[in-house]
Amino acid sequence: MAQAVMGAVLGVAGAVAAHAATFVYVSNADSQNISVFRVDESAGTLAAVETVPVGGTVMPMTLSPDHRRLYAGLRSQPYRVVSFAINPLDGRLAELGRAPLAESMAYLSTDATGRYLLSASYGGNQLAVNRIGENGVAGDVQQTIKTGPMAHAIRTSADNRYAFASVLGSDAWLRLRFDATTGQLTEDAAPAYALPEKSGPRHFVFSSDSRFVYLIDELDGKLHVLAFDRAHDTVKPIQTVSILPADFHGDKPWGADLHLTPDGQFLYTSERTSSTLGAYRVDRATGKLARIGTYATQKQPRGFNIDPSGRWLFAVGQLSTQMSVYRIDAKTGALEETGQVPVGKGANWVEVVRYTGSNE
């Protein structure tokens, strides 16, 4: 069955060049499904394609490097990763298989080769690696590594030599040597970067040229800019800014997510207590950030993402059943909300993929 589905997907792939399209995927934890939309790239409007039931509390998702597969993590028992083939013509998902996850995982990513699925467990205090088959289907867990409390994200560097992981409860950003041949991780004795106590590092992204790392805290309302030494895979801090609106009056900050535009000019963050998005201009030479503005968004915005053109931002809220669409001003980075579309309950994660002839 899975082989037939994959064959059908590959069979239509050659027609994509004549049908360039962008698709948005939203995981809805409480509805236990994934919403699929097609984007009108000129207007930013969304057309519903399908809603895919997954039979569990679906939260983190990630794409394969070739964007042919979508992996979705279930945080209800039994903990599983669901592998989907993406039809590049219409964006529809075809389930290819399910495999165990080591724990309830807050974050998923793949290494640069697409042969390994990396994950971080907030409740299980660990990182894990699953092998991915040649067919793009995630398989069994092959390694787990214990961390301090509340591991929250894991990603490899661009050259795939190291993986880095944020551990919220121990205020640490870890460096782990990664063997791309075997998929094995080896943790350094000391963190790559130690953050202030009770800062709660959560998500992070590398700049496209790998010269900088941007790391958002969950607990203190801060965003860190780190200079990244690509020769030695080490970092040093160069700036810390606030993600909070100027009129913040909440009991405590609650940082969530961050994303760079593909051209690296702008960075955006989400803050759940105030239900806002923060926008920043990036100095490409120094990596430093300058605040552009603050924008209201859906209630409790755990996740958002930016389309590959850098023109549109899509934001969801865990306490909302709508997704907001924003136009990104190419010159200023300012956001303009252009519409909303219905999503499921507990919407928390957004992935965006664009297919063109160059995807083949």
PALO-996538 format. One record per residue (C-alpha): x, y, z; residue in one letter. Coordinates in steps of 0.5 Angstrom, whole numbers, padded with zeros to 4 digits, always signed. Layout:
BEGIN
XYZa
...
This chain:
BEGIN
+0000+0000+0000m
+0005+0005+0002a
+0010+0003-0004q
+0004+0004-0009a
+0002+0011-0005v
+0010+0013-0006m
+0010+0011-0013g
+0004+0015-0015a
+0007+0021-0012v
+0013+0020-0015l
+0009+0019-0022g
+0006+0026-0021v
+0013+0030-0019a
+0015+0031-0026g
+0009+0035-0028a
+0011+0040-0022v
+0015+0045-0026a
+0008+0047-0030a
+0004+0048-0023h
+0009+0052-0018a
+0005+0052-0012a
+0006+0054-0004t
+0002+0050+0001f
+0001+0051+0009v
+0001+0045+0014y
-0002+0047+0021v
-0002+0041+0027s
-0008+0042+0031n
-0007+0038+0038a
-0014+0038+0041d
-0017+0036+0034s
-0012+0031+0033q
-0011+0033+0025n
-0007+0037+0020i
-0010+0043+0016s
-0007+0043+0009v
-0008+0050+0005f
-0006+0052-0002r
-0003+0059-0002v
-0005+0064-0007d
+0002+0067-0008e
+0000+0074-0011s
-0005+0075-0006a
-0003+0071+0000g
-0010+0068+0001t
-0011+0061+0003l
-0016+0055+0000a
-0017+0049+0004a
-0014+0043+0001v
-0016+0038+0006e
-0016+0036+0014t
-0012+0030+0015v
-0014+0026+0022p
-0008+0023+0025v
-0011+0020+0031g
-0007+0023+0037g
-0004+0030+0040t
+0000+0032+0034v
+0004+0038+0035m
+0011+0038+0032p
+0013+0037+0025m
+0018+0038+0020t
+0020+0037+0013l
+0025+0033+0010s
+0031+0037+0006p
+0028+0035-0001d
+0021+0037+0002h
+0018+0031-0001r
+0016+0028+0006r
+0013+0031+0012l
+0014+0028+0019y
+0009+0030+0025a
+0010+0028+0032g
+0004+0025+0037l
+0005+0027+0044r
-0001+0023+0046s
+0001+0015+0048q
+0003+0011+0044p
+0008+0017+0042y
+0009+0016+0035r
+0012+0020+0029v
+0008+0020+0023v
+0011+0020+0016s
+0007+0023+0010f
+0009+0024+0003a
+0007+0031+0000i
+0003+0031-0007n
+0007+0037-0010p
+0001+0038-0015l
-0004+0039-0010d
-0001+0039-0003g
-0005+0033+0000r
-0002+0028+0005l
-0001+0021+0004a
+0001+0017+0010e
+0007+0012+0009l
+0008+0009+0016g
+0009+0010+0024r
+0014+0009+0028a
+0016+0010+0036p
+0018+0016+0039l
+0023+0015+0045a
+0018+0020+0049e
+0013+0026+0048s
+0017+0030+0044m
+0017+0038+0043a
+0021+0038+0037y
+0023+0035+0031l
+0028+0036+0026s
+0032+0032+0020t
+0040+0032+0019d
+0042+0035+0013a
+0042+0029+0009t
+0035+0027+0011g
+0037+0020+0013r
+0036+0021+0021y
+0030+0025+0025l
+0032+0028+0031l
+0028+0030+0037s
+0028+0033+0044a
+0023+0031+0050s
+0021+0037+0054y
+0018+0032+0059g
+0023+0026+0058g
+0029+0030+0059n
+0032+0027+0053q
+0034+0028+0046l
+0033+0022+0041a
+0035+0020+0034v
+0031+0015+0029n
+0033+0013+0023r
+0030+0015+0016i
+0029+0010+0011g
+0031+0011+0003e
+0024+0011+0002n
+0023+0017+0007g
+0020+0014+0012v
+0022+0014+0019a
+0024+0008+0023g
+0025+0006+0030d
+0029+0010+0035v
+0037+0008+0035q
+0039+0013+0040q
+0037+0017+0046t
+0041+0022+0050i
+0039+0024+0057k
+0040+0032+0058t
+0038+0037+0064g
+0031+0038+0065p
+0026+0040+0059m
+0030+0039+0053a
+0026+0043+0048h
+0029+0044+0041a
+0035+0040+0037i
+0038+0042+0030r
+0044+0041+0026t
+0049+0046+0024s
+0049+0047+0016a
+0055+0043+0015d
+0052+0037+0019n
+0058+0036+0023r
+0054+0038+0030y
+0048+0038+0033a
+0046+0043+0038f
+0040+0043+0043a
+0037+0048+0048s
+0035+0045+0055v
+0030+0050+0058l
+0031+0047+0065g
+0038+0048+0066s
+0039+0054+0062d
+0044+0051+0057a
+0045+0050+0049w
+0049+0044+0048l
+0053+0042+0043r
+0053+0034+0040l
+0058+0032+0035r
+0054+0028+0030f
+0056+0022+0025d
+0052+0023+0019a
+0054+0016+0017t
+0052+0012+0023t
+0047+0018+0026g
+0050+0018+0033q
+0051+0024+0037l
+0056+0025+0042t
+0055+0030+0047e
+0060+0035+0049d
+0062+0035+0057a
+0060+0043+0057a
+0055+0047+0054p
+0056+0051+0048a
+0053+0056+0051y
+0051+0057+0058a
+0045+0062+0059l
+0043+0066+0065p
+0039+0063+0071e
+0032+0062+0069k
+0032+0064+0062s
+0029+0058+0059g
+0032+0057+0052p
+0027+0055+0048r
+0028+0055+0040h
+0034+0057+0036f
+0035+0059+0028v
+0042+0059+0025f
+0043+0065+0020s
+0043+0063+0012s
+0050+0064+0012d
+0051+0060+0019s
+0055+0067+0022r
+0050+0068+0027f
+0045+0064+0032v
+0038+0067+0034y
+0036+0064+0041l
+0029+0065+0044i
+0028+0064+0051d
+0021+0062+0054e
+0022+0065+0061l
+0025+0072+0061d
+0022+0075+0055g
+0029+0075+0052k
+0032+0074+0045l
+0040+0073+0044h
+0044+0074+0038v
+0050+0069+0038l
+0056+0070+0033a
+0058+0063+0031f
+0065+0061+0029d
+0064+0056+0023r
+0071+0053+0024a
+0070+0051+0031h
+0063+0051+0032d
+0063+0055+0038t
+0059+0062+0040v
+0060+0068+0043k
+0054+0073+0045p
+0054+0079+0042i
+0047+0082+0043q
+0041+0081+0048t
+0034+0084+0046v
+0027+0084+0049s
+0021+0080+0045i
+0016+0084+0050l
+0011+0089+0047p
+0013+0096+0051a
+0006+0096+0055d
+0007+0089+0057f
+0003+0088+0063h
+0003+0080+0064g
+0005+0076+0070d
+0011+0073+0066k
+0014+0073+0059p
+0012+0066+0055w
+0017+0066+0049g
+0015+0061+0044a
+0018+0061+0037d
+0022+0065+0032l
+0024+0065+0024h
+0028+0069+0019l
+0026+0071+0013t
+0029+0067+0007p
+0033+0073+0005d
+0036+0074+0012g
+0033+0081+0013q
+0028+0080+0018f
+0027+0076+0024l
+0020+0075+0028y
+0018+0072+0035t
+0012+0070+0038s
+0010+0071+0045e
+0004+0068+0048r
+0003+0072+0055t
+0001+0078+0050s
-0001+0074+0044s
+0004+0078+0040t
+0009+0078+0034l
+0015+0082+0035g
+0019+0084+0028a
+0026+0086+0028y
+0031+0088+0022r
+0037+0084+0022v
+0044+0088+0020d
+0047+0082+0016r
+0054+0085+0017a
+0054+0085+0025t
+0048+0080+0026g
+0045+0085+0031k
+0037+0086+0031l
+0033+0093+0031a
+0026+0093+0033r
+0021+0094+0028i
+0015+0093+0032g
+0010+0089+0035t
+0003+0086+0032y
-0003+0083+0035a
-0004+0076+0033t
-0008+0070+0035q
-0009+0068+0042k
-0003+0064+0045q
+0002+0064+0039p
+0006+0058+0040r
+0008+0057+0033g
+0008+0061+0026f
+0012+0061+0020n
+0014+0064+0013i
+0013+0062+0006d
+0020+0061+0002p
+0018+0067-0002s
+0019+0071+0004g
+0013+0075+0003r
+0008+0072+0008w
+0007+0070+0015l
+0002+0065+0018f
+0001+0065+0025a
-0004+0060+0030v
-0005+0061+0037g
-0007+0055+0041q
-0013+0058+0044l
-0016+0060+0038s
-0019+0057+0032t
-0016+0062+0027q
-0010+0063+0023m
-0008+0070+0021s
-0004+0071+0015v
+0001+0077+0014y
+0004+0081+0009r
+0011+0082+0010i
+0013+0089+0007d
+0020+0088+0003a
+0023+0094+0005k
+0021+0095+0012t
+0019+0088+0015g
+0013+0091+0018a
+0007+0086+0018l
+0000+0087+0015e
-0005+0082+0017e
-0009+0081+0010t
-0014+0075+0013g
-0016+0069+0017q
-0018+0062+0016v
-0021+0057+0020p
-0016+0052+0023v
-0017+0046+0028g
-0017+0046+0036k
-0010+0047+0039g
-0007+0050+0033a
+0001+0050+0035n
+0006+0049+0029w
+0006+0051+0022v
+0010+0048+0016e
+0010+0052+0009v
+0013+0049+0003v
+0014+0051-0004r
+0014+0047-0011y
+0017+0049-0017t
+0021+0046-0023g
+0027+0047-0019s
+0025+0042-0014n
+0026+0036-0019e
